[in-house]
């Protein structure tokens, strides 16, 4: 399994990463501060159209806030 990573960083603190793990799949990762957008493309041949098969958006800041809120709610329930 070969892996190619190409990273591009722009002045707007937006980074683009292209990660290729297989011959038929590659992933584009757009990052801006704590928000990441992953787009996974799959294709059957090099001449086929590239169709996005999966979109993943996650924010580590929001995840940390949600975890804190869940922890706080759990502590209130114990009282």
Phi, psi and omega in degrees: 000122179261152182224127180238129179239123177239125181240141178225127180244128182255168183291343180273018182056035175251123181246146179238126178238135174246117182244121179247120181251331181226171179289337185249006183219136167215155187238132172258130178238115176258127182235133173221111185055247185257007183254128178242136175241117179252128177240120182256122179255140174231140177214156185268332178215168182293337181270352182285158176291142178272115180245128177293131182253345183205133174241127179234122177237126177215151180233122181290330179292311180297323179296319179293319178296318180295320179296318178296319180295318178297319179297318180295317179297321179294321181290326177292323180293327179291332180284000000 
